[in-house]
Amino acid sequence: MDQLNGLDIPRTLEEVCRPEKLALLVYDMQVGILEQIPDRAQVVAKVGEVLESARAAGVRTYFTRHVTLPVELMGVAQLRMWRTWQRVERLEDVRSPFPPDAPQTQIVPELAPTAKEAVLDKLTMSAFAGTPLEPTVRHATDLGFIPVVITDACRAGNAEAGARAIDTLRFLGDSLLIEAAEFRAAVGE
Protein backbone atom coordinates (compact mmCIF):
# COMPACT_ATOMS: atom_id res chain seq x y z
CA MET A 1 0.00 0.00 0.00
CA ASP A 2 1.42 3.35 -0.98
CA GLN A 3 0.99 6.43 1.20
CA LEU A 4 0.97 10.11 0.36
CA ASN A 5 -0.25 13.05 2.44
CA GLY A 6 -1.49 10.68 5.13
CA LEU A 7 -3.62 8.72 2.65
CA ASP A 8 -3.37 4.97 2.05
CA ILE A 9 -3.46 4.44 -1.72
CA PRO A 10 -4.10 0.81 -2.66
CA ARG A 11 -2.02 -0.59 -5.49
CA THR A 12 -3.37 -4.14 -5.77
CA LEU A 13 -6.75 -5.82 -5.87
CA GLU A 14 -5.96 -7.50 -2.55
CA GLU A 15 -5.33 -4.11 -0.95
CA VAL A 16 -8.67 -2.81 -2.23
CA CYS A 17 -10.52 -5.97 -1.16
CA ARG A 18 -9.51 -5.97 2.51
CA PRO A 19 -12.66 -7.26 4.25
CA GLU A 20 -12.52 -4.65 7.02
CA LYS A 21 -12.54 -1.86 4.38
CA LEU A 22 -14.79 -3.49 1.76
CA ALA A 23 -18.54 -3.57 1.22
CA LEU A 24 -20.28 -5.78 -1.32
CA LEU A 25 -23.23 -4.28 -3.17
CA VAL A 26 -25.50 -6.92 -4.73
CA TYR A 27 -27.35 -4.75 -7.20
CA ASP A 28 -30.99 -5.45 -8.18
CA MET A 29 -30.87 -9.26 -8.25
CA GLN A 30 -34.66 -9.30 -8.39
CA VAL A 31 -36.99 -11.88 -9.89
CA GLY A 32 -38.51 -9.46 -12.43
CA ILE A 33 -35.18 -8.02 -13.51
CA LEU A 34 -33.42 -11.34 -13.90
CA GLU A 35 -36.34 -12.67 -15.98
CA GLN A 36 -35.12 -10.23 -18.67
CA ILE A 37 -31.59 -11.68 -18.75
CA PRO A 38 -31.00 -14.52 -21.23
CA ASP A 39 -28.24 -16.19 -19.16
CA ARG A 40 -29.97 -15.69 -15.79
CA ALA A 41 -28.68 -18.96 -14.28
CA GLN A 42 -25.06 -18.08 -15.08
CA VAL A 43 -25.39 -14.59 -13.58
CA VAL A 44 -27.07 -15.89 -10.41
CA ALA A 45 -24.36 -18.56 -10.05
CA LYS A 46 -21.54 -15.99 -10.36
CA VAL A 47 -23.21 -13.60 -7.92
CA GLY A 48 -23.70 -16.56 -5.58
CA GLU A 49 -19.97 -17.37 -5.73
CA VAL A 50 -19.07 -13.78 -4.93
CA LEU A 51 -21.64 -13.62 -2.13
CA GLU A 52 -20.36 -16.85 -0.59
CA SER A 53 -16.77 -15.55 -0.63
CA ALA A 54 -17.78 -12.20 0.84
CA ARG A 55 -19.76 -13.88 3.61
CA ALA A 56 -16.87 -16.22 4.45
CA ALA A 57 -14.48 -13.24 4.65
CA GLY A 58 -16.85 -11.16 6.80
CA VAL A 59 -17.43 -8.46 4.17
CA ARG A 60 -20.35 -6.09 4.87
CA THR A 61 -23.05 -6.85 2.34
CA TYR A 62 -25.91 -4.74 1.02
CA PHE A 63 -28.57 -5.71 -1.49
CA THR A 64 -30.53 -3.19 -3.52
CA ARG A 65 -34.01 -3.58 -4.94
CA HIS A 66 -35.45 -1.30 -7.57
CA VAL A 67 -38.98 -0.40 -6.49
CA THR A 68 -41.52 1.78 -8.24
CA LEU A 69 -44.14 4.13 -6.95
CA PRO A 70 -47.79 3.75 -7.83
CA VAL A 71 -48.33 5.44 -11.21
CA GLU A 72 -50.43 8.10 -9.50
CA LEU A 73 -47.36 9.19 -7.49
CA MET A 74 -44.69 8.97 -10.22
CA GLY A 75 -42.97 12.18 -11.28
CA VAL A 76 -42.23 13.38 -14.79
CA ALA A 77 -38.91 11.52 -15.15
CA GLN A 78 -40.35 8.21 -13.92
CA LEU A 79 -43.42 8.46 -16.15
CA ARG A 80 -41.29 9.26 -19.19
CA MET A 81 -38.85 6.42 -18.47
CA TRP A 82 -41.51 3.79 -17.84
CA ARG A 83 -43.51 4.87 -20.91
CA THR A 84 -40.37 4.34 -23.00
CA TRP A 85 -39.34 1.07 -21.34
CA GLN A 86 -42.86 -0.34 -21.48
CA ARG A 87 -43.20 0.82 -25.10
CA VAL A 88 -46.60 2.43 -24.61
CA GLU A 89 -47.76 5.63 -26.26
CA ARG A 90 -50.24 6.84 -23.67
CA LEU A 91 -49.25 7.69 -20.11
CA GLU A 92 -52.52 6.09 -19.01
CA ASP A 93 -51.06 2.74 -20.13
CA VAL A 94 -47.95 2.98 -17.90
CA ARG A 95 -47.93 0.41 -15.09
CA SER A 96 -45.85 0.33 -11.91
CA PRO A 97 -43.58 -2.66 -12.62
CA PHE A 98 -41.94 -3.12 -9.21
CA PRO A 99 -44.31 -2.45 -6.31
CA PRO A 100 -42.49 -3.26 -3.04
CA ASP A 101 -44.52 -6.35 -2.14
CA ALA A 102 -44.86 -7.80 -5.65
CA PRO A 103 -43.23 -11.19 -6.39
CA GLN A 104 -41.14 -9.72 -9.25
CA THR A 105 -39.61 -7.15 -6.88
CA GLN A 106 -38.15 -9.73 -4.47
CA ILE A 107 -34.50 -10.83 -4.42
CA VAL A 108 -34.18 -14.22 -6.13
CA PRO A 109 -34.30 -17.05 -3.56
CA GLU A 110 -30.87 -18.38 -4.58
CA LEU A 111 -29.29 -15.16 -3.28
CA ALA A 112 -31.49 -14.57 -0.23
CA PRO A 113 -29.98 -12.05 2.18
CA THR A 114 -29.12 -13.21 5.68
CA ALA A 115 -30.20 -11.50 8.88
CA LYS A 116 -26.79 -9.71 8.94
CA GLU A 117 -27.26 -8.17 5.49
CA ALA A 118 -29.32 -5.14 4.52
CA VAL A 119 -31.81 -4.80 1.67
CA LEU A 120 -32.13 -1.20 0.51
CA ASP A 121 -35.03 -0.12 -1.67
CA LYS A 122 -34.34 2.57 -4.26
CA LEU A 123 -36.51 4.51 -6.68
CA THR A 124 -33.64 5.52 -8.99
CA MET A 125 -31.02 3.60 -10.93
CA SER A 126 -28.39 4.79 -8.50
CA ALA A 127 -27.77 2.78 -5.36
CA PHE A 128 -26.59 5.97 -3.70
CA ALA A 129 -29.51 8.32 -4.33
CA GLY A 130 -32.20 7.93 -1.73
CA THR A 131 -30.39 5.20 0.21
CA PRO A 132 -27.85 5.30 3.03
CA LEU A 133 -25.21 4.31 0.47
CA GLU A 134 -23.65 6.71 -1.96
CA PRO A 135 -24.82 5.12 -6.87
CA THR A 136 -23.26 2.81 -8.81
CA VAL A 137 -19.82 2.64 -10.34
CA ARG A 138 -19.48 6.12 -11.89
CA HIS A 139 -21.10 7.83 -8.93
CA ALA A 140 -18.98 5.78 -6.53
CA THR A 141 -15.77 7.03 -8.13
CA ASP A 142 -17.05 10.60 -7.93
CA LEU A 143 -17.54 10.00 -4.21
CA GLY A 144 -13.97 8.77 -3.76
CA PHE A 145 -14.66 5.02 -3.62
CA ILE A 146 -12.71 2.44 -5.58
CA PRO A 147 -15.40 0.34 -7.27
CA VAL A 148 -14.65 -3.30 -8.00
CA VAL A 149 -16.94 -4.53 -10.79
CA ILE A 150 -17.25 -8.28 -11.11
CA THR A 151 -17.87 -8.41 -14.83
CA ASP A 152 -18.90 -12.05 -15.12
CA ALA A 153 -21.64 -11.41 -12.54
CA CYS A 154 -23.10 -8.40 -14.42
CA ARG A 155 -25.68 -8.28 -17.19
CA ALA A 156 -28.09 -5.80 -18.69
CA GLY A 157 -31.49 -6.23 -20.29
CA ASN A 158 -29.83 -5.07 -23.50
CA ALA A 159 -26.56 -6.94 -24.02
CA GLU A 160 -25.08 -4.31 -26.37
CA ALA A 161 -25.80 -1.50 -23.91
CA GLY A 162 -24.29 -3.56 -21.10
CA ALA A 163 -21.14 -4.21 -23.13
CA ARG A 164 -20.84 -0.49 -23.91
CA ALA A 165 -21.15 0.33 -20.21
CA ILE A 166 -18.32 -2.08 -19.32
CA ASP A 167 -16.21 -0.74 -22.20
CA THR A 168 -16.75 2.81 -20.92
CA LEU A 169 -15.69 1.80 -17.41
CA ARG A 170 -12.61 0.11 -18.84
CA PHE A 171 -11.76 3.26 -20.84
CA LEU A 172 -12.21 5.56 -17.85
CA GLY A 173 -9.90 3.38 -15.77
CA ASP A 174 -11.04 4.49 -12.32
CA SER A 175 -12.67 1.21 -11.29
CA LEU A 176 -11.31 -2.32 -11.11
CA LEU A 177 -12.92 -4.73 -13.57
CA ILE A 178 -12.39 -8.32 -12.50
CA GLU A 179 -14.02 -11.75 -12.59
CA ALA A 180 -15.57 -13.67 -9.70
CA ALA A 181 -12.55 -15.96 -9.34
CA GLU A 182 -10.25 -12.95 -8.88
CA PHE A 183 -12.55 -11.57 -6.18
CA ARG A 184 -12.60 -14.90 -4.35
CA ALA A 185 -8.81 -14.99 -4.41
CA ALA A 186 -8.52 -11.37 -3.27
CA VAL A 187 -10.69 -11.90 -0.18
CA GLY A 188 -8.76 -15.01 0.70
CA GLU A 189 -10.86 -17.90 -0.52
N, C-alpha and C positions, 0 to 999 in steps of 0.2 A: 504494500500500500504506500503510495507516495503521499507526501504532505507538503503543503504550501500555505502560508498565512494562517496556520492553525487548522486547516481543513484536511481531512483524510480524503484522498482522491483514489478511488479504486482503479486498478489497472487490469485485473483479471475477472473473469466470470465468477470464480470462487469468492473473490473479495466482495463483489456485488451481492452474491447470494448467501451471505452470512445470515443464518436463521434469526439471530437476535436483531438484525437490521432490516429484514426482508418481510414483505407482506405479499401474499398471493391473492390476486383478484381473478375470480372465476366469473367471467363476464357473460351474462345472459344465456346460460345453458338451460333454456326453458323448452318445454315440450313443443309449444307452437312455433318457436324459432327454429329448433332443430328439425322439425318436420319439413322445412324448406331446404335443407342441406342434403344433397344427393348422397354423400358419404358419411351420414350421421353416425353410424356405428364406429367408424374409424376415428372420428373427432371425439366422440364420447370416451372411447378407449384411451386415446392420448391424454385427454383432460384427466381421466381417472388415474393414469400413471403419474401425472404431475401432482395431482391431489394426494395420492398415497405417499409420494416422496415428501411433499411439504408437511403432511401430518406427522410422518415418522421423524422429521427433523425439528418439529415444534414451530413451524412457520405460522404466523398469524394468517388466517384465511378469511376472506370476505367473498360472498357471492353477490352478484347484482341480478335484479329482475327488471325487465322493462315492463312497466305497467302503463295503462292508458286511462285517462279520465272518461267519464261518460261524455258522449258527443255534446250534450247540452252544456258542458263545462269547458270544452276544448277552446283554446285560443286560436287566433288566426294562423299561426305557424303550424300548429298541430292539425288543424282542419285541412290546410293546404297539403301538408305532407301525406296525411292518410288518404286524401282524395287521389293523390298521385299514385301512392303505393297500392291502393285498392282498385285503381283504374276505373273510377267512376266519374261521371261528368257532373252530377248534381251533388251538392253538399248534403242534401237530404238522404243520400244513399250511403254516406260514410257511416261505418260502424266502429265501435270501440273494440279493437282486436284483443287487448290484453287487460281485461278487468282483473283486479287483484285476486279474487277468489276463483277465477275461471280455471279449468283444468289445463288449458294451453299456456297459462301464465306460470305454472309451477316449475320448479327445477326438476329435471329428469330424475327419476328414482335412482338410477345408477350412480349419480353424483350427489346424493342427498347430503346436505350439510349436517354436521354433528352439533351437539349442544354447545360446543366451544367455538362455533363459527357463526358469523353474522350474515344475514340476508338483508341486503339494502335495496329497497324499491326506488326506482328512478323514473322520471317522466321524460327525460331527455336522452339522447344518445350517449352523453358523457356520464361516466361513473362518478365524476367529481361535482357536477352541478346538482344541487338539491340533495346531496348525501353528505355524510360526515367525511367522506373521502375527498380528494381533490383530483378530470375525465381520463380519459383514455390516453393512449400513448403520446400523442402530440401535446395534449394539455399537461400531461405528467412531466414532460421535459420542460415545458414552460414554467412549471412549478418547482423545478430543481430536482426532480426525481430522476433516477436512472431506470427507465423501463426495460424489462426483459420480456420479449415477446416470444412465446413458444409457437413457432410457425406451423409445426405439424399438428397443433391442437387448435388452430384458427381456421375458420371458414366464413364465407359470406353468402348471402342468398344469391348473389350474382358473382360467379367465379372470376370473371374478368375484372370486375370492380375490386374484388378482394385481392387479386394478384397485383393490381395497380397500387393499392394501398400498401402492401408489403414492399413493392418496388420503391415507392416514395419513402418509406421509412428507411430502407436500405440506403437510398441516395442521401437522405438527410444525415444519417450516421450518428444520431444522438441517442439511439436506443440499441440494445443488444438483441439481435435476432438469432435465436438458437432453436434446437429441437429438444423434444422431451428427454431424450437420453442424456443430453448435455446438462439439462437442469438437474436430473436425478444425480448425476455425477458431482455436480457443483454443490449440492446440499448434503453430499456424503452418503448417497445410497449406492 
